[in-house]
């Protein structure tokens, strides 16, 4: 049956992801604990949960109660599901998203990119990410196309962050022919 093949492929993919998660957690010195236990601790921990249903929606729901979402930069040509998850989290979770190279990071990045559209979600994500932005040497505010009328544009957001002591560059690019998330990644 097709559904049996799909279920087997999904289970194999989940096992591969879990193994990579456990390996990276171990390398980073992060203890894997149940979610409820992680919420009670202030040291470096991580948690794994198994979810069923729509994958992107599951990630969005989980991201809404997280301080920060850390994920690999989706491959523009491969791994469609990674791009779908990234776009869903970025546009509908309200959480700041920290993209890392697939190879990992040797040190804390010195430059930050903030996607800004003037929305309530963008403002909340910037506020939540402020501790990371304060450590950056340079922050770029990126607006794709125009912000909605009546919302703060990239200039107002730049002034806000400059008042907070950040070094900010504003950049506006044309609306993409494809998904916005892909334009942000590029």
BAFI-3210 file (N, C-alpha, C; in Angstrom, 3 decimals, decimal comma, padded with zeros to 6 digits):
// residues 186
n [1|2|3|4|5|6|7|8|9|10|11|12|13|14|15|16|17|18|19|20|21|22|23|24|25|26|27|28|29|30|31|32|33|34|35|36|37|38|39|40|41|42|43|44|45|46|47|48|49|50|51|52|53|54|55|56|57|58|59|60|61|62|63|64|65|66|67|68|69|70|71|72|73|74|75|76|77|78|79|80|81|82|83|84|85|86|87|88|89|90|91|92|93|94|95|96|97|98|99|100|101|102|103|104|105|106|107|108|109|110|111|112|113|114|115|116|117|118|119|120|121|122|123|124|125|126|127|128|129|130|131|132|133|134|135|136|137|138|139|140|141|142|143|144|145|146|147|148|149|150|151|152|153|154|155|156|157|158|159|160|161|162|163|164|165|166|167|168|169|170|171|172|173|174|175|176|177|178|179|180|181|182|183|184|185|186]
n.u [000,820|000,382|000,153|001,335|003,991|004,573|004,310|006,388|008,612|008,415|008,792|011,431|012,745|012,240|013,706|016,293|016,491|016,263|018,571|020,557|019,932|020,451|023,187|024,246|023,417|024,874|027,496|027,433|027,263|024,822|022,294|019,838|016,563|013,212|010,555|009,015|010,798|012,944|011,906|012,077|014,682|017,705|020,007|021,931|019,895|018,096|015,263|013,285|010,486|007,925|005,766|002,635|000,808|000,262|003,335|004,678|002,829|002,899|005,495|005,238|003,352|004,822|006,929|005,736|005,784|008,399|011,587|013,385|013,943|016,075|017,554|018,824|020,004|017,761|018,178|018,263|017,681|017,193|015,440|012,616|010,714|012,072|012,301|009,601|008,891|010,577|009,537|006,914|007,337|008,734|006,864|004,467|004,708|005,580|007,914|011,423|013,804|016,724|019,021|021,382|024,454|024,591|026,805|027,280|028,324|031,310|031,724|029,980|027,806|028,563|027,030|023,642|020,510|017,410|014,174|011,796|008,518|006,832|004,766|002,808|003,760|006,409|007,475|007,245|008,918|011,394|011,705|011,867|014,214|016,093|018,185|020,062|020,526|021,737|024,273|025,355|027,580|026,694|023,504|021,183|018,277|015,790|013,502|011,032|009,650|006,952|005,954|002,833|000,354|000,169|001,617|004,733|007,513|010,675|012,500|011,558|011,770|014,523|015,403|014,314|015,838|018,406|018,208|018,215|020,818|021,980|023,911|022,729|021,646|019,508|017,641|015,898|014,305|013,058|009,782|009,565|009,417|008,990|008,545|008,576|010,183|012,232|013,501|014,455|016,296|018,152]
n.v [-001,182|002,278|004,080|002,642|002,530|005,241|005,756|004,152|005,395|007,916|007,258|006,302|008,642|010,221|008,785|009,201|012,003|012,206|010,845|012,562|014,862|013,963|013,440|016,029|017,386|016,070|016,682|019,436|019,520|019,600|018,535|016,078|016,268|015,606|017,716|019,046|018,941|020,439|022,994|023,695|024,177|026,147|025,763|024,559|022,750|020,388|019,210|016,550|015,847|013,749|014,207|014,030|014,532|017,566|018,610|021,193|022,839|021,709|022,409|025,208|025,607|024,657|026,490|028,831|028,951|029,243|030,758|031,194|030,037|027,757|026,769|024,885|026,545|026,382|024,266|025,569|024,074|021,465|019,385|020,232|020,226|021,357|024,044|024,683|024,386|026,335|028,695|028,652|028,840|031,272|033,128|032,734|032,016|033,914|033,840|034,561|033,606|031,810|031,224|028,802|027,869|024,795|023,407|024,140|026,369|028,095|030,157|032,772|034,577|037,763|039,462|040,334|039,566|040,962|040,350|042,611|043,736|045,549|044,539|043,351|040,854|040,944|043,017|041,891|039,662|040,932|042,219|039,952|038,877|040,707|040,399|038,859|040,519|042,701|041,770|041,633|042,994|044,340|045,015|044,210|045,445|044,076|044,691|043,445|044,446|046,707|047,990|047,498|050,055|052,385|050,935|050,712|051,630|050,517|052,521|053,709|051,489|051,153|053,471|052,943|050,668|051,764|053,660|051,888|051,286|049,758|049,043|049,771|048,881|049,628|047,897|047,612|045,462|044,376|042,927|039,426|037,005|034,489|032,551|034,536|033,748|032,348|034,419|035,869|034,053|033,952]
n.w [000,000|-000,608|001,524|003,605|002,728|002,792|005,559|006,544|005,343|006,525|009,237|009,117|008,337|010,597|012,517|011,548|011,823|014,617|015,476|014,454|015,925|018,563|018,357|017,766|020,053|022,033|021,202|021,616|024,319|025,546|027,626|027,057|027,913|029,162|027,900|029,903|032,055|031,066|031,063|033,693|034,247|034,149|032,819|029,953|028,045|026,042|024,203|022,886|020,959|019,704|017,044|015,357|012,336|010,489|009,516|009,307|010,649|013,198|014,005|014,009|016,068|018,266|018,216|018,994|021,736|022,443|023,120|021,112|017,814|016,456|013,532|010,705|007,782|005,205|002,382|-000,834|-003,109|-002,451|-000,067|000,335|002,400|004,568|003,774|003,687|006,390|007,567|006,368|007,356|010,159|010,299|009,263|010,667|013,355|015,221|016,596|017,001|014,518|014,227|011,905|011,002|009,353|007,515|008,223|010,788|013,472|014,231|015,940|017,735|015,660|014,152|012,737|012,157|010,626|010,178|009,306|008,296|008,319|009,385|010,871|013,705|014,492|013,543|015,112|017,665|017,374|016,978|019,468|021,109|020,162|020,902|022,946|021,494|019,294|020,495|020,930|018,458|016,021|013,827|012,537|010,108|008,767|006,895|004,414|002,335|-000,562|-000,023|003,190|004,866|004,615|007,228|009,028|010,868|008,968|007,529|008,120|010,506|012,175|012,115|013,465|015,990|016,790|016,698|018,753|020,815|020,910|018,898|015,955|012,897|009,624|007,012|004,558|001,570|-000,631|-003,850|-004,264|-004,308|-007,009|-006,226|-003,169|-000,168|001,986|000,732|-000,607|001,567|002,654|000,553]
ca.u [000,000|001,108|000,202|002,330|005,316|004,729|004,531|007,734|009,575|008,317|009,425|012,878|013,191|012,209|014,852|017,493|016,504|016,515|019,987|021,330|019,648|021,179|024,624|024,549|023,223|026,016|028,659|027,298|027,218|023,453|021,624|018,499|015,619|011,823|010,192|008,604|011,994|013,746|011,313|012,400|016,126|018,286|021,249|021,728|019,210|017,301|014,212|012,783|009,118|007,401|004,471|002,000|-000,050|000,921|004,658|004,945|001,944|003,422|006,647|004,744|002,743|005,902|007,723|005,005|006,098|009,856|012,284|014,150|013,977|017,367|017,464|019,751|019,557|017,219|018,834|017,323|017,362|016,811|014,739|011,467|010,037|012,803|011,900|008,206|008,894|011,175|008,597|005,785|007,788|009,084|005,731|003,250|004,913|005,857|009,193|012,612|014,416|018,179|019,471|022,805|024,902|024,437|028,049|027,358|028,993|032,524|031,626|028,739|027,846|028,729|026,044|022,282|019,549|016,053|013,153|010,875|007,390|006,010|003,650|002,875|004,631|007,801|007,874|007,418|010,109|012,568|011,831|012,324|015,593|016,945|019,449|021,004|020,868|022,648|025,619|025,811|028,294|025,909|022,184|020,549|016,824|015,438|012,098|010,804|008,501|006,520|005,187|001,428|000,080|-000,210|002,551|006,060|008,407|012,026|013,196|011,129|012,355|015,959|015,553|014,012|016,986|019,541|018,005|018,555|022,269|022,437|024,378|021,687|021,571|018,200|017,709|014,618|014,463|011,797|008,957|010,063|008,473|008,755|008,221|009,349|011,204|013,372|014,197|015,175|017,454|019,127]
ca.v [000,000|003,538|004,684|001,901|003,002|006,607|005,652|003,615|006,441|008,952|006,737|006,270|010,033|010,640|008,163|009,907|013,316|012,035|010,501|013,796|015,709|013,437|013,641|017,458|017,728|015,526|017,482|020,760|019,408|019,870|017,349|015,859|016,028|015,812|019,125|019,589|019,092|021,525|024,271|023,962|024,341|027,316|025,426|024,179|021,477|020,306|018,212|015,966|015,342|013,158|014,792|013,525|015,531|018,456|018,875|022,627|023,359|021,236|023,255|026,553|025,580|024,528|027,720|029,922|028,968|029,183|032,040|031,296|028,841|027,585|025,734|024,996|027,284|025,401|024,135|026,114|023,133|020,182|019,423|021,136|020,292|022,316|025,392|024,857|024,578|027,640|029,742|028,626|029,374|032,683|033,993|032,543|031,609|035,041|033,603|034,870|032,413|031,912|030,260|028,485|027,087|023,349|022,912|024,597|027,650|028,032|031,215|033,536|035,497|039,179|040,216|039,793|040,000|040,974|040,587|043,586|044,124|046,485|043,847|043,032|039,688|041,365|043,783|040,947|038,851|041,783|042,368|038,677|038,634|041,819|039,983|038,440|041,677|043,548|041,196|041,738|044,215|045,007|044,442|044,666|045,310|043,776|044,764|042,971|045,194|047,813|047,621|047,907|051,438|052,499|050,203|051,341|051,193|050,116|053,675|053,816|050,352|051,448|054,443|052,230|049,844|052,647|054,199|050,808|051,133|048,843|049,570|049,255|049,222|049,270|047,481|047,239|044,783|044,191|041,763|038,308|036,244|033,262|032,734|035,537|033,077|032,035|035,688|036,195|033,148|034,376]
ca.w [000,000|-000,663|002,859|004,385|002,279|003,317|007,003|006,756|004,976|007,554|010,452|008,867|008,361|012,003|013,205|011,081|012,477|016,053|015,633|014,233|017,080|019,717|018,109|017,911|021,471|022,749|020,806|022,222|025,774|026,007|028,131|026,539|029,011|028,733|027,775|031,207|032,878|030,494|031,451|035,099|034,397|033,501|032,116|028,562|027,840|024,821|024,322|021,647|021,025|018,468|016,694|014,146|011,713|009,541|010,072|009,463|011,687|014,485|014,337|014,315|017,397|019,247|018,197|019,654|023,166|022,559|023,067|019,876|016,979|015,796|012,511|009,595|006,609|004,261|001,090|-001,819|-004,179|-001,853|001,216|000,272|003,693|005,403|003,358|004,106|007,848|007,818|005,988|008,294|011,448|010,117|008,967|011,461|014,753|016,100|017,267|016,199|013,917|014,094|010,909|011,034|008,205|007,713|008,821|012,168|013,721|015,036|016,940|017,682|014,516|014,468|011,967|012,244|009,619|010,710|008,294|008,870|007,480|010,129|011,520|015,122|014,637|013,351|016,300|018,776|017,122|017,226|020,928|021,666|019,722|021,317|023,578|020,449|018,476|021,268|020,829|017,073|015,646|012,786|012,288|008,877|008,688|005,512|004,034|000,972|-001,049|000,821|004,374|004,764|005,016|008,629|009,888|010,860|007,908|007,898|008,700|011,904|012,895|012,254|014,550|017,235|017,161|016,963|020,104|021,747|020,897|017,854|014,683|011,999|008,214|006,461|003,159|000,977|-001,921|-004,559|-003,965|-005,113|-007,820|-005,474|-001,754|000,568|002,808|-000,143|-000,839|002,815|002,733|-000,446]
c.u [000,872|001,222|001,199|003,741|005,594|005,043|005,935|008,798|009,579|009,006|010,948|013,455|013,249|013,379|016,152|017,608|016,843|017,984|020,869|021,156|020,452|022,682|025,017|024,411|024,418|027,273|028,629|027,277|025,855|022,802|020,220|017,601|014,201|011,468|009,823|009,802|012,847|013,211|011,638|013,872|016,605|019,604|020,919|021,125|018,528|016,308|013,789|011,347|008,751|006,011|003,931|001,095|000,729|002,234|004,906|004,082|002,409|004,605|006,199|004,166|003,814|006,699|007,044|005,262|007,596|010,437|012,919|014,076|015,327|017,214|018,522|019,145|019,034|017,966|017,861|016,903|016,869|015,923|013,591|010,809|010,746|012,414|010,464|008,121|009,457|010,182|007,424|006,180|008,046|007,852|004,547|003,471|005,055|007,182|010,349|013,243|015,896|018,613|020,967|023,188|024,745|025,675|028,190|028,097|030,223|032,488|030,286|028,829|027,916|027,716|024,686|021,445|018,165|015,104|012,080|009,765|006,433|004,879|003,881|003,833|006,097|008,305|008,111|008,664|011,382|012,777|012,370|013,779|016,567|018,223|020,496|021,454|021,852|024,082|026,198|026,555|027,501|024,593|021,634|019,056|016,459|013,933|011,985|009,524|008,194|005,840|003,758|001,261|-000,376|000,668|003,914|006,948|009,790|012,795|012,840|011,729|013,853|016,205|015,319|015,230|018,232|019,426|018,356|020,055|022,811|022,954|023,506|021,872|020,209|018,351|016,313|014,899|013,084|011,089|009,409|008,962|008,111|008,413|009,145|010,477|012,436|014,180|015,015|016,428|018,539|019,765]
c.v [001,258|004,144|003,961|002,344|004,395|006,567|005,140|004,666|007,553|008,504|006,698|007,681|010,549|010,044|008,857|011,272|013,195|011,716|011,735|014,749|015,257|013,640|015,101|017,899|017,270|016,348|018,850|020,717|019,736|018,551|017,251|015,469|016,164|017,306|019,720|019,800|020,262|022,876|024,649|024,280|025,583|027,003|024,934|022,780|021,524|019,170|017,752|015,541|014,750|013,719|014,090|014,610|016,356|018,953|020,362|023,222|022,929|022,085|024,662|026,590|025,478|025,829|028,854|029,994|028,792|030,590|032,271|029,970|028,829|026,470|025,961|025,864|026,257|025,426|024,619|025,119|021,783|020,430|020,432|021,300|021,264|023,746|025,678|025,125|025,953|028,755|029,796|029,225|030,871|033,571|033,844|032,167|032,790|034,908|034,068|033,564|032,695|030,825|030,055|027,787|025,599|022,754|023,307|025,923|027,444|029,075|031,924|034,516|036,950|040,050|039,523|040,364|039,875|041,269|041,469|043,912|045,075|045,852|043,679|041,860|040,066|042,129|042,863|040,095|039,660|041,951|041,083|038,402|039,702|041,378|039,500|039,633|042,593|043,047|041,303|043,043|045,019|044,259|045,049|044,405|045,156|043,855|044,332|043,616|046,338|047,274|048,115|049,345|051,453|051,686|050,875|050,750|050,869|051,280|053,828|052,685|050,570|052,412|053,793|051,434|050,675|053,275|053,159|050,522|050,195|049,622|048,934|049,769|048,758|048,927|047,082|046,617|044,584|042,924|040,612|037,702|034,947|033,557|033,751|034,882|032,747|033,296|036,097|035,343|033,577|035,687]
c.w [000,000|000,734|003,760|004,021|002,823|004,807|007,317|006,442|006,030|008,836|010,294|008,913|009,797|012,781|012,816|011,756|013,953|016,309|015,450|015,408|018,296|019,564|018,320|019,363|022,291|022,463|021,484|023,747|026,354|026,411|027,552|027,705|028,470|028,753|029,127|032,131|032,382|030,937|032,884|035,312|033,659|032,807|030,708|028,494|026,486|024,996|022,937|021,888|019,676|018,238|015,461|013,599|010,718|010,149|010,315|010,571|013,077|014,935|014,729|015,723|018,486|019,349|018,938|021,151|023,401|022,498|021,706|019,139|016,283|014,780|011,436|008,508|005,598|002,940|000,015|-002,900|-003,661|-000,645|001,226|001,633|004,638|005,052|003,802|005,612|008,195|007,520|006,958|009,641|011,344|010,015|009,920|012,922|015,708|016,829|016,384|015,717|013,706|013,121|011,018|009,741|008,526|008,387|010,289|012,260|014,586|016,156|016,788|016,513|014,973|013,731|012,074|011,109|010,231|009,557|008,919|007,881|008,198|010,912|013,017|015,355|014,488|014,574|017,489|018,594|017,378|018,729|021,557|021,321|020,207|022,042|022,568|019,618|019,188|021,205|019,421|016,848|014,631|012,612|011,013|008,979|007,222|005,340|002,589|000,474|-000,112|002,066|004,172|005,240|006,473|009,569|009,822|009,762|008,432|008,530|010,179|012,738|013,105|013,399|015,912|017,702|017,427|018,351|021,169|021,737|019,833|016,647|013,603|010,581|007,717|004,983|002,701|-000,382|-002,537|-004,107|-004,866|-005,990|-007,097|-004,040|-001,074|001,364|001,975|-000,421|000,373|002,922|001,768|-000,072]
res [x|x|x|x|x|x|x|x|x|x|x|x|x|x|x|x|x|x|x|x|x|x|x|x|x|x|x|x|x|x|x|x|x|x|x|x|x|x|x|x|x|x|x|x|x|x|x|x|x|x|x|x|x|x|x|x|x|x|x|x|x|x|x|x|x|x|x|x|x|x|x|x|x|x|x|x|x|x|x|x|x|x|x|x|x|x|x|x|x|x|x|x|x|x|x|x|x|x|x|x|x|x|x|x|x|x|x|x|x|x|x|x|x|x|x|x|x|x|x|x|x|x|x|x|x|x|x|x|x|x|x|x|x|x|x|x|x|x|x|x|x|x|x|x|x|x|x|x|x|x|x|x|x|x|x|x|x|x|x|x|x|x|x|x|x|x|x|x|x|x|x|x|x|x|x|x|x|x|x|x|x|x|x|x|x|x]
***
